[in-house]
Amino acid sequence: MGASAYKPGLETTLRLMAHVGNPHEQLQAIHVAGTNGKGSTSHLIAASLQASGLKVGLFTSPHLVSLTERIRINGKPIEEEAVARFVEQNREFLDTLQPSFFETMTALAFAYFVQEGVDIAVVETGLGGRLDSTNVLTPVLSVITNIGLDHTEFLGDTLTKIAREKAGIIKPNVPCVIGETHPQTMNVFLERAKECGILGDGPETTDCRIWFADQCGYLRRCRLREAPECELKGLCQEQNQQTAYVALRAISNLGFQISNSDIREGFAYVCRLTGLQGRWEVLQEQPLTICDTGHNSHGLQYVARQLKELTNPNIWIVFGQVNDKDTEVALRLMPQGEKYHYIFTRPKTERARSAEEMLNLWHSVISIQHSVISIQTSAVAIEDPEEAIRYAQQQASADDAVFIGGSNYLVGNAISLYSH
């Protein structure tokens, strides 16, 4: 159901946690929030912790193909039997309490991590922060990647309002790393840090325990001066690497032994260590076929830049979105011109916009822009996503490129198609 299933507040989660033995109180965890990049950042942190020899739990969302992707230990997804067993053992209570899917998955993840004896868990929020189910945790470190306009119907319609919701994961006396700052959000984080006793005498003083990865202040020695080779190739990953690096250095200050070689290994093999997929992932070499999970304006601006940098003679873009995204804004970001050919489609979810609706929105966007280049951009609608992907492959020459994105669901459809 996506964002429409969002249930703000922690009461249901706390009742569910109590029923399964309060596993959130037994976990050492790193808690990660943010509009974009929190999945990649979580995986980079988890991979580096794993490279250091720790047994690492990883809880992320959404999944692309199987819900078992959401709960991993050292990269291995939870077994389907463990999911079924948890539901069966707690069926009566779940039927009575009626928690959301995400609340149930959160309780399952935490209980599973405790049962399996992880050394540390990296936990990504689902939506927001302050009222997100995962916020029952008291972590050893909080991380907020960035703030952008997404899910405004739940989190607020300004960066300041959204930042306040994300800043809700900052806890008293728990160190925090902020990945990307903005004039509208900086004061929100500083105020929250002061409330929680981690600001010290100010962000430039040595007693401060909130660190801004894109500025670093007195922690400039922690900046990622020379980025290690990273398996994640998207432009947005530069900031995610920086955030993960500063978070790992902060964790090292808390007694975890994480060396620079562990970080280099974690970054270089993050996908292989954690099973991460869908981040500027190459699915096929000829024609070059890439998918990416960027799906809102903050993420798609990086996707659009990379598409513009591709030198292939033609680029076939298979694009679809769900109906709670600002699709017109997203389409205005996407590249236009003779070399770009759009195939709009409907990802396999009831929440998806139809291919025809996507095409109509596209025509609306380019007609408003009144650009000669825009008019020359070709576009068609093919409802079935697999048919749309096959059409792009048939149209593309060996030297062309195919891009698939706009929705996590569509990326999941593509990964399933190319894995068979």
N, C-alpha and C positions, 0 to 999 in steps of 0.2 A: 504493500500500500504506500510505501514511501513516507514523505513528510506528513501526509494526512493522518498517519497513525501515531504521530507524536503526542505523547502524554506528559506535559510538563509537570514536574514535581517528583519528589523522592519517596513519598509515603508508600506507594505500591512496591517499589524496589526494596525498600527497607523491610517490609513485611515478608517479601519473598526471600530476601537474604537471611532473615531470622529463621525462616522455615528450613533453609538448607545449611544452617550452622554458622551464619555470619562469616563466610569466607573472605569478604572484603576487609575484615579486621585482621586477617592472618597473612595478607599479601604484602610484600614489598613491591611497589609499582612505580612506574613512570607514567604520568597521565598527560595525554597529548590532545589538545584542542586546536581549532583553527578553521577558517573557511576553506582553504585549499592547502594541499601539501602535507596534511597530517598523516595520511596513509604512507606516503613515501618516506617522510621523516621518521615515522614509527618503525618502518622496516629497516631503515638505515641504522637506527639506534639498536634495534633488536639484533641485526646481523653482526654489529660490532661487539655487542655484549656476548653473543654466541661465539664469536671468534676468540674471545678472551677465555673461553672454557666454561661459561655459566650455562645453566639450564634455564632457557628463556621462554616464557609464555608471551604470546602476541595475540591481542584481541583487536580486530579491525572491522570496518564495514564500509560499503556494502560488499557482498560477494559478487563475483562475475559469472561463475558457472554453478558451484555448489556451496551451500551455506556452511559446509565444514571448513571452507577457506577462512572463515572469520576467526576461528579458534585454532591456534597452532602452538606447538612446543618444539623449539629448535627446527622450525620450518615444516614439521609434519602436521598435517591437518588432523583434527579430532576425528576419530572413526565414527561412521554413521551409527554403529551399534551403541556407542557411548551417548550419542544424542538421544536415540530412541529409549535407552535405559533411563536417562534422566527424566524424560517426559513421562514414561510409564510409572516410575517410582513416585512422581509428584503430581500425577494426573488429577487426583481428587482436589488437591489444594489449588492447582492451576485453574481447574474448572470453576472453583468457587471465587478465587481472587480475580480472574480474568485480566492478567497482565498483558501488555503488548508483546509482540514478537521480540522487539529489541530488549525489553525488560527481562524476558525469559532467557534470551541468549546471553545477556550480561550475567545473570545468576548462574547459568550453566558454565560460562567461561571461568568465572571466579572459583566456583566449586571444583571444576576440573583442574585448574592450576594448583589449587591447594592439595587436592587428592594426588596429583602427580608430583608434588614436591618441587615446583619450580623455584629457582633462586631469586628471580625477579620477573615481573610481568610488565610489558609495555602495552598500555591500554589507551585506545583511541576513543574519543567521545563519538556519540552518534550524531547528535544535532545540538548545537549550542554549547553549553558548558554548565552554567549555574544549576539548571534544572534537568540536566541530562542524567540518565540512570547510572552512568559510570561514576558520577560525582559523589557517590557514597564513600568512595575511597579517600583515605588520607595517604597520599603518595610520598615517596622520598624526593621526588622532583616533579614539578609541573612545567609543561611546555606549551606555548601558544604560537603556532606557526605564522599566521597572518590574519588580517581582518578584511573581508570583502562583503559586497552586498549579495547575500544569498539567504533563502528562507526568511525573507523580510516579514512575512505574515506572522511568524512566530518570534523572531528575535529582534525586530525593530527595523525601521526604514532608514536609519542613518548608520554610518560607521561607528559613531560614538555609542549608540544604543547596542549595536551588535557586540562591540568590544566589552561593554559591561557584562553581557551574558557570558562571553568567552572567559572574561576575567574571573568569573565565579568559580573556576577550578583552582584559583590561587588560594592556598590554605595558610593559616597562621603558622609561622616559623618553618614553612616548607620552601626551599629555594625554587626559583622560577626562571625560565629562559623564554624570552620573547623573540621570535624569529624576525619579524618585519614590522617596523613602526611607521606611523603616519601622524601628521600633526593633529588629526582628529582623535587619535587613539592613545597617544603617548601619556597624556595626563590621566586617562582612565586607569592605565596600568600602574602609574606612579601612585595614584590615590589608593588603589587596592593593595599595592605593596606596602604602603605606609600603614594601612589598616591591619595588615597581617604581620607587621613587625619585621619585614624583610628589606625595607628600604634603607635602614641604617640612618646615617646622617645625609644621605643623598646618593644619587646614582653614580657619582664619581668617587665615592669613598670606599675604602677597603672593607668596611663592615656591611656593605650592601650585598644582598643575596638575590637580587633580580638583575638579570643580564640581558642586554639587548644585542642579539647576534649580529644585526646589521650595523651596529654602532660600536658596541663593546666598551666604549669609555676606557676605564682603567684596566679592563680585561683585554686590551688590544693584543696582548701576547697570545690570547686564545684564538685570534682570528685565523681562518683557514687561508693562510698566505698563498700556499700552493696546493690546489685541490688534488687529492689523490685520484687515481683512475677510478671511475665509478661506472657500474653496470647500467645505471639509469641515465639516459641520454637526453631527455627533454631540457629545453632552456630553463624551465622553472626549477629544475633540479639543482641549479647552482645555489639558490637560496636555501633549498631544503638541506643540501649538504652542509652549508654554513650553520644552519640551525641545529642539525644533528651533531655536528662537530662540537659546538659550544655546549650542548646538552651532555655529551659524553665527557667533556672535560669537567663539567660541573659534577657529574656522577663520580668521576675519579676523586674529586675533592671530598666526597662523602664516604670514602673507604673502599669503593669498588676499584679493582686493579685493571684499568683499561689502558693499554699502551697504544702508542701511535701505530705500531705494526698491526694491532688488533683492528684499529679504525681503518687502516689501509685495506686489510683483508675484508672487513665487513662491507666497505664501500665497493670494492672491486667485484665481490661475489654476492651482492645483496639479493639478487633474484634467485640465485641458486641456493643460498642459505635459508631464505625465508619463503620462497615460492611466490614472490610478488610478480604480478602480471599487469599488462595494460598501460604501462607508462612509456609512451613513445616506443612501443614494442614492435620490432620487425617480425612480421609473420611469414614473409616470403621475400626472396631476393629479386626474382624476375617475374613480372614487374615488381619493383620495390613496393611492398605492402606494409603499411604501418597502422597501428591503432593506438589511441590515447584516450584516457578516461576524463580529460578535461571537459567539463559540462556546464560551467557558468562563466560569466564574463571575466572573472579574475583568472580562471584557468585557461579559457579559450584565447585570451590575448597572447599567451605564450605559444599555443598551438598555431595561431594565425601567423605569428612571426616565423615559426619554423617552416610552415608551408610556403611562405613567401621566399624563404632562403633555398628551397629545393630547386635545383637547376634542371630537373627533368623537363622534356619538351611539353608534356601534358600531365596534369594532375587530376585524377578522378577522385572526387570527394563523396563518400557515402556518409550521409549525415542524418541523424534523427534525434529527437528530444522527447522528454516527458512533459506533461502539461503543467507542472508547477515551476518550470523554468521560464525566465524572460527571454523567449526565443527571438524576438525581434532585436533585442540588444545583442544577443549572441550572433545572429546573422549579420548584423552591421559590422562585426569584428572580422568576419571571414573574408579571405582574399577574393578579389574579382579580376576578371580579365580573360582574354581568349584562351589561355592555357588551362584555366580551371573549369572543370565540368562536374556539376553537382548531380548526385542521385539521391534524392530525398526518400527516406523510408520510415517505416514504423517499427521501432524496437519491440521485441516480444514481451510486452507488459500491457496490462489494461490501462495503465496511466499514460501511455505514449500518445503523442499527437499522430494523426494519420499522415501518410505521405503527401496527400493532396493539400492538407492544411499547411504542412511545412512548405510546399511549393508556392502556395498562395501568399504565405507570409514573406517568402523570398521575393516574389514579384512586387509585393507592397514595399519592401525595404529598398529594392533597387530603383523603383519608380520614384520614390521620395528623394533619393540621392541624385537623380537626374544626371547620371554619369554615362558618358559614351562607353567607357570601359565596362561599366556595370551591365549595359544592354548587351554587350558582346559575350557575357558569361552565360554558358548554356546550363540548363537545368531540366531534369525530368523527375517524375514521381513513380516509384515502384514500391508497393505496399509491403511485400514480404522482404524482410531484411536479407535472408540468404539469397533470394533471387536478385536483390539489388547488388549484393557483393559480387555475385557471379557475373552480372551484367558489367560491372566495372572492370572485372578481370578480362572479360571478353573484348571490351572496347580498348583496353590499354595495350600498347605495344610493349615490347621487352624493355624499352628505354624509359617508359612512362613510370609514374608513381600512382599508387592507390592509397588513399587515407580513409580510415573508418573511425568515426567518433561522434561526439555530441552527447553521448549518453553511456553510462556504465552498462546498461542493459544491452545496447548495441555492440559494445566492445565484447561483452560476454558472448553474444551471438556469434561474433566473428571468431573468437578464440575457440569456441566449440566447433565451428565449421572447419577451421584450419587444422584442428587437432585430429580430425577423422580422416 
